[in-house]
Amino acid sequence: MDIEIRAARSKALLDHEHFIETMKDLRERQKDIFADSAASDVEGREEAYVINRALSAIEVSLKADVDAVRILKKREEQHRGND
C-alpha cells in the first residue's frame, strides 16, 4: 500500500471520534479490571496489562504511519532546498 494512503487512513482513524471514544473506553475498562481485581487475581491483572499494552501498540503503529510521511516530506523539502 502506498505510504501516503496508509498515513491518511491512519490519521483518519486517530482523528475519528468513535475510534477515540472506543480506545478510551477500552483503556478505562482495563484500568477498572486492574484496580478492582482481588489480590489473588494475578492472571486478571496480567491480562488487563497485556490488553492495555496492545491498545498502546495500535496507537503507536497508527502514529508511526502518519509520522513517516511527515519525515519523508520534510526530507524531500530539505533535499529540494539543497539542489
C-alpha positions, 0 to 999 in steps of 0.5 A: 500500500502506498505510504501516503494512503496508509498515513491518511487512513491512519490519521483518519482513524486517530482523528475519528471520534468513535475510534477515540471514544472506543480506545478510551473506553477500552483503556478505562475498562482495563484500568477498572479490571486492574484496580478492582481485581482481588489480590489473588487475581494475578492472571486478571491483572496480567491480562488487563496489562497485556490488553492495555499494552496492545491498545498502546501498540495500535496507537503507536503503529497508527502514529508511526504511519502518519509520522513517516510521511511527515519525515519523508516530506520534510526530507524531500523539502530539505533535499529540494532546498539543497539542489 
